[in-house]
Structure formats: C-alpha cells, structure tokens
Amino acid sequence: MDGGRQTLDVGQWAIKLDAVTLAFLENPRSGERSYKFQMLHLPLISSDLWKAIDDPAARIDRVLTDRSYRLSIGLDVDQDLRTMQCTLVMTSGHGKYLRVRHAVGSQIELPKLITESWGQLKQTDPLPLLKYRQFIADLADLQIQAIEQVKRKAGKYVDRILFVSVSEPGVWLNDFDGSKIYSGLTDSQRIADATGLTVVDDYPANDVSAGGRGGPLSALPLWLTFSDRNAKVADEHRVVLLLNEMCEGYLVPASEGVDAELPRIRTIRSPGKRFFRGLIEALRDHCRDDQEALKQSSSTGKVSESLKRNWAECEGCEDDQSQRFKSAVDAVDSKKLSVADVLKTAIDFAVGACLEQVRRGGNGLAYYGPQPASSNIRHVYVFGDAEITGPFLDYINQSFPQETIFTQTPEAIDGHNVRGLVAALLGILHVDQMQANVPWITGADQQRILGKLTPGSPSNWRQLVRDMSDFRPPAMKLRDAI
C-alpha cells in the first residue's frame, strides 16, 4: 500500500473499468511477471446535476433512463364543460406505494359552442341519441388535439406513455325506479385510434353499480399525492382545496402508505366558481367587467354579515342557489350593498364554510384556532384559477400562517394541471388493480376497481399488458376479495 493506493502488478497491458485500472507487467531480464492493481480516487459528481430543473422535457429525460418510472396522460373536463386540463404525469412505485415525480400540462378553454351545446343537452329529456353521439364525437376531436400537444412534452420518451386517462362529468339519467344511470361523454375508441394510446375512462360507472353516487373520486389520488407518508414518522395532517365549479376540499391524514385499511379521508364542500359566476350573471346590469369583478372586490368591497346570514339560512332549502342570487340582487337594487360588497361577502362566505368544516374534521384533523401551533394541520394546498385563488388566499391567511399555504408543489403540480393529475392517477390505480373509490365518501357498499380499458395500438397495448402482468397487487382481506 502506497499513499492510500493498493497495487498489484499484472502485465504490460491494462484494462480500465470505471474507477479501477488493471495492468500486466513483465520483467525483461528475469522473465518474471507481476500484477498491478491500482484503485483510482475520482472526484464526486456535483450535486447540482441532480437539482430540479425548469425544462419539463429535460427533467423527464433525467430520470426516465430508470425503467421503474412510468409516464401517463390525464385529461379532465370540468362539470360545466368550460375548461379541460391535459397533464403528462411521471410516477414511480405501484398501488399505495405510488409517488408522483413530475407533472406538466395546461388548461384549455373549450369553445363556447361546446359549452352551449352541453347546456342544451342536459336540459333535453329524453336524451336525443343522435345529438348525444354527435356531441361526444365533437368533444373527442378536441381531446385528441390536447393529447397530441401533451405527447410532445414527453420528447423521445413518447413511446413510453402507457395510456391516457379521461375523466368527465357524464350524463346522469333517471331509471324507472328513480335510481341514477351514468352515461359517459368519452368516445374512447375514437381517441385510441387517433392517438395510438390505450384509453382508461368511465370511472363513475363501477361505483354506481356498487350502490354509490359515482363521486367524488378525487379522494384517494389526492391522498397518494399530498399526504405525509414519511416512512419513519408521519404526523402532518393536510388540507387540499380544489376551487372548481364547486369548492372541493379534502382533509388528508398522515400515513406511512402501508395501511391495511383505507386512510380516513374526509371531504369539504362549499360554493365555488359556479356560485361566483352566477352572482356576476345575476348582477350583470350592475357589473361591467366580469374578469375584474372578483379582483376589485377584494380591495374595494366590504363584507356584509346580514347577507351572509341570509345565505346561510338558504342552506338545504329547495333551489338554495337561486334564493342566494335573489337576495344578492335585492340587496344591490335597494342600494344597501355594491357589487363589490356582494362578491367580497361571497368569498368570505365560501372560505368561512371551508374553514368551519376543517374545524369539525374529526379523526385528529380538527383545527383549533386561532394559533396554528395548536393545530396538527401543517400544509394547506389551494388550487384553482388565479382570479379565485387570490381572494381565497387573502382570507385563508387569516387562519393559517402564510408559510403553511401552497399553490404549487415541487413536483410542478398547480391549479392548471391538478385535475389532469387526478385523472391520470385514477388510470394508474386501474392499471395497478387497486380499488379507487372511498365508500364513506361516495356512498358505495364496497370498494371497486374503477374504469375500463380500450386498447390503443398493438405496441402500446402490449407494453401496458406487460406492465400490468409484472405488478402483483397486495393481498386483500377475504371479505374484501369475495
């Protein structure tokens, strides 16, 4: 050993293997051979190479050399068919061990003609089959365009995309006995033929067949993404707020991710964009600029406690939404309140409803104010359009410290792709043969594997079948397996 180096003479030629040099030397006088083995000390690779980077394609390229990572596309159409989110999602692990590594996508405004056609279709009874099929075909053409745009974000790994998962509101019909029948809005065969990708869709149907309401189905995907699943100590409970047509919230408990039972996820529900949009529509004669109305209300408006009490009294009554709009219009017409006052009161009303439900969360999730130190809720995620999230955040900051609230995650999940992410994870749960509905949230009698597969191109279908056959889902209890 010389200066920390070990040598072994082996000849006049050398083989270099990474950090090892192996040499063969021969003494010309004596003919003796000696072997020399030298360990080289190479500098460590800079940690800067592994830091997160902004370019989505480069970030995906950095990690997809590992075959344990999977790519999928999630496409979500909102309840009123106004917007559509299409997201490319990179994940690792399977089932409850799933981890989201990166998400990149965009939110697309649907043509006004599609939105208006959807409104007319919902109001038509009985449902006209020809118009229904034509509407699905028109929507599929827009979905295909969005999928092709997102496929480009995968770069040279486009062939690694396993499937596209489609989530949409569907058409709900009444059966002869009063039960609900779900009929989807996805032309899965058309999308599969055009994109070459296997399509997973029709998620509410299996939940309905198990006695459920067909939703909400976001609970388990959001728990997989946002919960504290630290393998050693998981003790941070979290809140996720999705400011969509309705404000959907979830109380996400801490868990190590190896639970035999489902995590006790709880839901929050309060007025969302549909409520604010309806107020602006009802006050159109007094409100000139729809886009700036909510932004201006946070700076110029004042909260009306009497209007909030009127809205609270409408809760649960027949057509409570219309009653709330009427009371708002009456208040403006009588000059008691301005439009800014009404909209600021609406935001305060919606946020207050969210926080009140958080405080009553139960299962260790109750929030006891006013000091955050007395609460075990450590993170609050707020996702939605900027004109809604801005005023919401101003109000939420009054109950939670600013460093606790997030509108984007390190995995690049934000309000423009979180719905697409949820859709993609529903597809992954189907591929991993894991039940995705939460019975006490949807009302189902039991858990079910959600969705159905429509094969894409032969190569894509073969790749997906191979991925499904390689995974072994965890063992279930006997009563769950029957």
N, C-alpha and C positions, 0 to 999 in steps of 0.2 A: 504494500500500500504506500503510495507516494503522494503527499499533499492532498489526501482525501480521494485519490483516484486508485482504482483497482485495475491491475493489468495482467493479461495472460497472453504470452506470445504464441501465435498460431500460424505464421506463414508470411509470404511475400505478397499476398493479395488480401484485399479487405472487403467485407460486406457491411454496408451501413444500414441499420434497422432503426429508424426513428432516432432515439437518444442513445443508441448503442453502436460502437464500432468494433468489429471483429476482424483481427489481422493475423496472417500466417507468414512467419519469417523463417529463413533457413541460413545457418551459418556456413559461408562458403569454404572455410578451412576444415572444420570438423564434420561438416555434413549434418550436424545436429539440428533438429527443428525445435522451435519454441513457439508458444502460443501467447498472443497478447490480446487481452480483453479490456477495453477502456470504456468506462461509463462517462458520458458527457453530461455536463451540467448546463441545460438550456434555460434561457430566461423564461419566466412565467408569462403567459398570454395576458395582455392588458384586459382588465375587467370592463373597459369602455366598449369592447367589441360586443358585449352581451347586454348592454343597456337598451332600453326601449327606444325605438326609432319611430319617426313620424310617418314615413312612407309605408302604406299598408302592404304593397307588393314585396318590399324589401323585408318587412317584418315577417311576413308569411314565409318568404324564401329562407329566412334564417333558421326556422325550426322545422320546416316540413321535410327536411332530409331524414328526420326521425319518423319511421312509418307508424309510430303509435299515435300520431296526430291525425285527426280527421277533419275534412272540410265538408260543409253542407251549406245550403242556402235556405233561409227562412223568409217567407213572403206573407205579410199580414195586411188584410184590407179592413179598414175600420168599420164601425157599426153603420154609419150613415153613408158609406162609400164616397167619402170626400178625399181621403188620402190613402196611400198604400206605401208600406215600408218593405224594402227588399234588402236583406242583410246576408253577407258572407260571414260564416262563423267557423272559427277554428277551435277544436276541443281536444282534450286528452282524457283518457280514462273511459270507463263504461259505467252505466247504471248510476248507483248512488255515489260512485267514486268519480263521476264526471266533473271536469273542470273546464271552464271557458277560458281560453288563452287569448283570443283576439276576435274582434267583431268590426266589420267595416260595411257600410251600406248608406242608404239615403232614403229620404221621404219624398214621395212623388205625389203631386196634386193630380187627382183624377179629373178628366174632362167634365164640364158641367152637364153635358148631355147624359153621361153615365149616371151621375148623381140624381138628376131629374127622372131618368128612366127607372131608377131603383125606387124612388119615392112613389111613382105611379104603380109600379109592380106590386109593392107591398100593400097598397090600398085596394087592389083588384081582387075580388072574391066572386067566384072561384078563380084560381090562378090560371091564366091562359098559357097553355103548354107551349105554343109556338113562340110567343113573346118571351117566355121564360128561357127557352133554349137559345133564342137569338141573343138575349141579353148575356147569357153565360159565354157564348162564343165571342161577343164583343169584348167582354171583360178579359177573357183568356188571351186575346191578342195583345192587350195592354200588359198583362202579366208576363207574357213571353218576352216582350221588349225589355221589361225591367230585369228579368232573369238574365238575358243576354248581356245587358250592361254590367251586372254584378259579376258574371262569369269572367269578364275581362280583368277584374281585380285579382283574380287568382293567378294571372300570368301563366307561366309554363306549367303550373300545377293544376290547370283547369281540368285535366283528366282525372284528378284525384277527388273531385267533388262527388260525393256519394249519392246525393239526392237533393231534391227541392221539396220543402215542406210548406204547404199552403194552408193558411188559416183565414177564414172569412165568416161573416155573420150568418149566412144561410137564410133560407126561407122557413118560417115556422107556421105549420098548418094545424088546424084542429081536426082531430079524428072524431068518429061518430060518438065515442064515449067521453069526449071532452079532453082527452089526453093530447099532448103535443107531438107532432111529427116534424122531424128535421129533414130538410132537403138542401143539399149544398149548392154553392154557386161556382164550383170549380169544374172546368172541363179538363179533367186530369189526362185523358187520352190525347187531347189536342196539345196540351203543354208538353207531355212526354215525347210525342212525335216531333215537335218543333225544336225542342232543346236537347233531346237525347238523354235527359236525366230522368231517373225514376222519381215519381211523384208520390208523396205521402199527404193525405188530406182526410176530410170527413171525420174530424175528431169528435164532435159532439154526439154523433150517432150512437156509439157504443155506450156512452154514459147515459143517454136517454133510454136505451134498451135495458140498462141496469136500474131503471127507476129514477134517474137523475134529471136535472133540469138542462143538462148539456153545457153547463158552465157555472161560474168561471173556471177556466182550465189553466190559468197562469200560475197557480199557487206553487206547484212542485218545480217547474222550471225556474221560477224566481228564487225559491229556496236553494236550489242547486247553485245558482249564480251568486247570490248575495249573502247567504247565511255565513256565520262564523263556524267553519268546520276545521278549526285548528286541531291537529291530531293529539296534542298534549293537553291543552286547556282551552276549551271552547266555552266562553262565558259571556259573549257580547250578543245581546238581542238587537235586532234591527227592524227598521220600518222602510217599506218601499211604497212610494206613491206614484201611480201612473195617471197622469192628468189627460185622460182621453175624453170621449163623449160623456162618460161618467167618470168621476174620480175614483179609481180602484186602488185600494191600499191593502197591504199585507203586513202583518206582524210576523216576522221571521225569527223563530227561536234559534238559539245556538245549538249546534250538534256536531259530533265528530264525523258524521257521514256514514256510520256503520250501524245505525239503528235497525233493530228488527222490525220496529213499527214505524209508521209514518210520523214525521215531525208534526207537532201540534200548531200548524199554521192557522192564523186567524185572519179574517178579512175585514176591510174597512170600505165603506161605500158612501159617497157624498156627491152632490151636484158637481158637474164638470163643464166641459166646453159646450155641450148641448144647452145647458141652463143659461150660460152667459150669452150664447148666440141667440137663444130665444128671447132674452131680455132686450138685446140690441134690436132684434127684429120687431118686438112689440113697441119699442121706443123709437122706431125709425124716424118718425116725424120730428123728434127732438134731438136725434143723433145723426150728424152728417157723415162722420168718418168712422166706419166700423173698425178699421185696423188700429186706429189710435185711441179708441174709446177706453179700452181697458188700461192702457198705459197712462193716459191722462187721469183716470180715476184715482190711481194710487197717490198722485201728487196734489190733486185739487179737490177730491171728494172727501166727504165725512161719513162716518158710519152712523146709521140710524138704528137705534135699539128697538124702536117701536116697529119698524119694518121687519127686523129680524124676528121679533115675537110673532108677527103676523104670518111669516113664512113657516116658523116652527109649528104653529097651530094647524097649518095645511098638511103637515106630515101624516100620511096614511089615509087621507080623505080621497074621495073619488076625483081623479084628474087633478091631483095636487099641483102639478106643474102649471096648468092653466090658471089656477087660483093664485099662484105666486106672481105670474105675469100680470094678472089683472090688478092685484094690489099695488104692484110697482107702477103701472100706468096711472092708476088713480092718484098715487102719491105725487107723481110728476105733474099731472094735469091740475091738481089743486095747488101747485106751486110750493108745496111743503118741502119737496126734495128736487135736486137737479139730477140729470142723467149720471153725472159723475158720482153723486152721493149713492144712487141706486146700485151702480156697478161696484163701488167700493164696499157697500153693505153686502152685496152678493159674494164677493171674495171672502169677506170676513165670516159670512155665514157658512160657506163651504169649508174653509180652513178650520173654523170652530167645530164643525161636525166631525172632521177628521181627527182633531186632537182629542175631542171628547171620547171618541171610540178607542183611541190609543190608550187613554187613561183607564178605560174599562176593559182593557185587553185580556187580563187573566193569565193563568199559567206562567206567572213570573214575568209577564210582559207589561204589567200595569205601569204607567208613567205617573210618578208622584212629583208634581211641580212644587214651587217654581224653580228650584235649583236642580240643574242637570246631574249634580253629583249624587242626588238621592235616587236617580233612575238607573236601571241597568240597560237602557236603550242607548247604544253608543254611536250608531250611524243612522242617518235618515237620508234616503235616496229619493230625489224628486226628478221625475222625467216627464217631459211634455213640451209643447210649443213655447217659444220664448215669451210671447205675449201673455201666456197664462202662468208660466213658472215664475216670472219676475215678481208679480204681485203676491203670488203664493209664498215665495221665499221671504219676502219682507215680513209677512205675518208669522211664518213658522219660526223665524229668527227670534221672535219674542218669547218662544217657549223652549227653544233649543239653541245652544251656542252655535255660532257661525261655523266653527271648525268641525262640527258634527254633521253638517249638511253637505251633500254631494249632488252634483248634477251630471257628473261623468266619472267613470271608473278607470283604473289603469289599463284595463283591457279594451279601452276605447268604446265602452257602452255609454250611449247618451240618449236623449229624447228622440233622436232621429233614427235610431235603429233598435231600441229595446223591444218594440213589438215584434219586429222581424226576428230578433234573437229568441224570444219566447216561442215563436212558430218553429224555428229550427230545432230547439230543444225538445219540443213535442215530437218532432220527427225522429230525433235521436233516441228518445225513450221508447218509441215504437220499434226501432231497429234493434235496440237492446232488450226487447221483450219485457219491458218494465211497465207496470200499471201506472198511469199518469193522472187519474182523477182522484180527488180527495173527497171521500164520501160525505163528511160532515159539512163540506162547502157546497158540493153540487147536489146533495140530497140523494145520491145513488145508494142502493142497497149494498153494493160491494165495489171493490176496485176492478178496473178493467184496463186491458191494453187498448189504447185509443188509436184510431186511424186505420187507413187501408192503403195498400201499395198498388201503384200502377207502373209496370216495368217500363224503363226507358230503352236505350239502345242495348243490343246484346252485350257489348263490353261493359257498359255501366251496370247493367243488371247482374252480370257475372261477378263484378267487383263487389257489389252490395251483398249478394248472397254469400260470398266468401267471408266478408266482414261479419255477417250475422252468424255464420256457422262457427267462426273462431271464438265467439264470445259465449261464455257459459253464465247464464243469469244465476243470481244467488238462490239458494234453496228457500222455498216458501213453507209456511206452516201448512199442515194437512188440510185444515178447514178452509184456507185461502186457495189451495190448489184444486179443490173439488169444485 
